[in-house]
Structure formats: C-alpha cells, structure tokens
Amino acid sequence: MNDTTKLNFTHHQTAHCENGVASNLLKDKGLNLSEPMIFGIGSGLYFVYLPFLKVNFAPGFSYRPMPGAIFSKAAKRLGIKIKRQRFSNPKEAQAALERNLQNEIPTGLQVGVFHLTYFPEEYKFHFNAHNLVVFGKEGDRFLISDPVMNETTTLTEKELERVRYAKGVMAPKGHMYFPTDIPATLELEKAIVKGIKDTCDKMLAPVPIIGVKAIRWVARSIPKWADKKGAKTTNHYLGQLIRMQEEIGTGGGGFRYIYGAFLAEAADVLKKPELKELSKEITDIGDLWRDFAVDIARVYKNRNSKSDIYNNLSQAMLHIADLEEAFFRKLREVVR
C-alpha cells in the first residue's frame, strides 16, 4: 500500500456514533439522509433491562438496540445493501481494511472505547459498541472520522488493532462494514412508517424486559435495591443506569431529542402535522430523562439530602414510563 491514501470523505459531527457513521457513509455515496432520519427508520429508540446479565458488576441496562441493528434495519427498509465482515485474525482484518482504502471505500468499524487514545480520560471505560469510519492511511497511521468528535483524528496500526479486538461483552472481533448498493429511488415514506411501527411495538411490548414495562420494572426495583443491598450497591447500580443513559452513545434523554427531530422531519415527508406535536412531546420527555439523570448524579456524589430519595427516583421514573406509554400509543395511531 502507498505511504499515503486519503479518500475524499467529508466528516460530519453527530450526536450518536452508529447513526453518525451510517449517515456519513451514505452521504459519501450521495444519499443525504440526516442522523435523525437514520435513527428513526432504524428504530433506534429502545429500552431493555436484563437483571440476570451483569455489566461492570451491575444489572444490564440499555437505551439502544444491539450494535449494528440501527443501520441494518434502516438499510433493509430503504433497500440499501451493506457488507459486514468479522475476522478471527487481526492481520487479516487490517489487510481487508487496507484493500477497502485502496478501492476508495470508506469503512465503518465497531471498536472498544477504553483504548481510544484520542478520547478524554473521563470517557474511557469498557464499552465495545462504539463506531467510527476509517477513510485513509498516512504512513502507519489510519485516518479516523469519529462522528462524536469535532474533527478527524488518527490511530496507529497497533492502536486501531487494539480497539478492533477489545475483549469483553460485545467484543467487536474486527467487525467492519460499508454500503455496497444504493437503489436509484428510495421508498422513504414506507421506510419511515415501518421504522415508527417497529419502535412503537418494541416500546409497548407485553414482556417485562423491554420497552415501557422494563422502565417500570427498573423504577420499582430502586427502593428494593436500597432495602436489600444498601446505599453503596444501589448507588453503583444507579451510576450504571445513567452512564448507559448519558455517556454510551447519547442514551435516554439524547435519544428522545434525536427521535423528536426525526418526527419533525417525518411530519413533512408523510404530510402528517400531528407528528410535529408528538415531536415536541418526546422532546419534553427527553428533558425529564435528563432531570432524572441529574438527580441520580447528586445521589451518587452524596450531594442530595432528601431522606426518601430512592422512592422519589422510583416515582420520577414511573412518571416517565406513563408519559412514554401514552406517547407511543398516540404515535402508533398516527401511522396505523
């Protein structure tokens, strides 16, 4: 490979890594879809509670589907083909990436966050579902477009291999992906409706571990954790909850803002002004998630003096669940 290979790729900063990589890769192919549009069509709004799965010694919480699901669903609904590859051998993974660059293909990668050298220290923790784009190589340094960063950056061959082969939950295993075929015309309206219906079905699912029911399960568990496990463990669990909400790819509040932006765009495409009102509604719910996170942070840092704080947090989360259930029922009716 030449000492320098730099593709004509435009970096756009976004709120969430997977949506951002998807949007940037598609823009590179001439398809101008916004981050919120990718997120909404790909049914990115989600909540899951897995008390039997321990992550960092706390129950499993997630405000997003599995890594890759948003882009995969969006692509399928839009008729876009994506090639995904994983490699057991890191050298094969690097060779495949370099072949893509030689063929002028910007490439999305799933990586671990902990060893990303350009990340601030406070954002480094063991999370293996981060996404970025490699768009060139200069000497032994790969050119990186990480959509959550202001500007492009670089990683050495060793640094990139380390994050591509991070160990632990959701290990990337050299995962790389890129669009291979985009149809001449997109059925955008159908894709939007499918995305909305799927989101509503997930958030209103009748099982306790996903959607609104999962939010209620977590909410009711907070005072029980305090009674049975004590303040230290409860605070650790709550810290994990807001880390998943606010740090891991935007999460709870931020996802509601992105979804609100999606519904505002969808209102124009589908010619359904009701979606504009629902856009405002989910944005207001996002504000409540952010307030909830701030309240937990105060407890975690022992700055809250309320005597009944765990019950108060439980009630705040139950209130959010009630609002979200009403919101998704209204949304489902609009696109029925």
Buried (B, 14 or more C-beta within 10 A) or exposed (E): EEEEBEBEBEBEBBBBBBBBBBBBBBBBBEBEBBBBBBBBBBBBBBBBBBBEEEBBEBBBBBBBBEBBBBBBBBBBBBBBEBEEBBBEEBEEBBEBBBEBBEEEBBBBBBBBBBBBEEBEEEBBEBBBBBBBBBBBBEEEBBBBBBBBBEEBBBBEBEBBBBBBBBEEBBBBBBBBBBBEEBEEEBEBEEBBBBBBBBBBEBBBBEEEBBBBBBBBBBBEBBBEBBEEEEBEBBBBBBBBBBBBBBBBBBBBBBBBBBBBBBBBBBBEBBEBEBBBEBBEBBBEBBEBBBEBBEBBBBBBEEEBEEEEBBEBBBBBBBBBBEBBBEBBEBBBEBBE
